[in-house]
Amino acid sequence: MSSGKEMRDLPDRTFWLASEDEIRNAETTDVYFVYTLQILEKKGLDPKVIMEVYLRNLPYPDGWGVVSGIYEVAKLLEGLPLNVRAMEEGEIFLVSPNSIIYEPVIQIEGKYRDFAKYENPMLGLICMSSGISSKAARVKMCAGDKVVFSFGTRRSHPALAPMIERATYIGGFDNVSNVLGAKMMGKKPVGTMPHALIQCFGDQKIAWKSFDEIMPKEIPRIALVDTFSDEKTEAIMALETLGEKLYGIRLDTPRSRRGNWRKIIEEVKWELKIRGAEKVKIFVSGGLDEDAILELRDLVDGFGVGTGVSNAPTFDFSAKIIELKIDGRDIFRAKRGDIAGKKEVYRAHDRFDDIVTFYKNPKPRGYYPLLSDLIKNGKIVRKFKSLDEIRESVLSKVKILKNVKPNLRWV
Ligand code: PCP
């Protein structure tokens, strides 16, 4: 593709996307790994190493994250002559910015030349997904028992839609709106109507009636009530139009009209209540984050969160050689700023008290290891839990985290 000339179609694809095979063959690696391999091969150097993947800095002050993407890392490295240990998909890991200690979420043991090129795609598979799952867990933590739906795939490259939806669900979201993402997760997608439906009809009542007439019964009748006029007016209009069939209303109030959104929602609730419709659920969406959810959660029944979670800060996990095995001997060789030696991570689950120690040290009593085998001699040995099981485990751990101060130390 010569620079400066008119942009021509890609010869072998439509979108600027790596194919599954290109990802699996590590063609999305950075060139300096290719150079490294050429040099090691020319020099006949083929060291056996231990590499640990860990996070040093969290974009959140409370010191915990949710690791996700482990399943895909297993599929990426499957077949390579490696032994890989990792935390469970959806495991909570701790980060202590004031200490040199870190919790490895993945540990790879093997000949460096056999996996050097895979560092890039491997990190890519957990950095973005874990960022989204960790944000989703915080958003759900703020929403408490109110439902939170993922509305965010329109804010990212469509190729990533299934990954985004999976990551939000692992983080605790109750469901997702993306059709392909939901299908791959074995879920029924959620969502009722965009403003476009009402704009096409030019009349809210006809649009709501048409929705009710045509949509299968199991789709809840949630009317969008902010298209042409005030939310209170449209909420009353929706109740008069659908009556008993009105399951809920959605407010996606444009920012320019939000003013004190809390008061607008209170007005709507009051007007519905005095008309005997206090059971009508209230959903809100549009630019929501933790603060907005904390502000509104006592008033509403559910939230649709998009950008706030799909564009969550990505985690900059690092993958670093921390030890070489030469003639069976541990050669400690960490770079500056890192600590050498293969590590174990142990947790007292009831209080998120974590201990990181050199793998040869005894297991502390009452503490449980967080790292376990993922791949043995290139074969995946991990029995992956279902998405629902992973989500439940994240929600139960986040519940504990709400009441304890996680602590990370080393011995
Ligand atoms: C979209 C959707 C949600 C928004 C996006 C979620 O709103 O209805 O409210 O994304 P966000 O958290 O990134 O804002 P619009 O595109 O305004 O409306 P429509 O529903 O008509 O698509």
Boltz pocket constraint, residues with backbone or C-beta under 6 A from the ligand:
constraints:
  - pocket:
      binder: B
      contacts: [[A, 151], [A, 152], [A, 155], [A, 193], [A, 194], [A, 195], [A, 196], [A, 252], [A, 285], [A, 286], [A, 287], [A, 288], [A, 304], [A, 305], [A, 306], [A, 307], [A, 308]]
      max_distance: 6.0
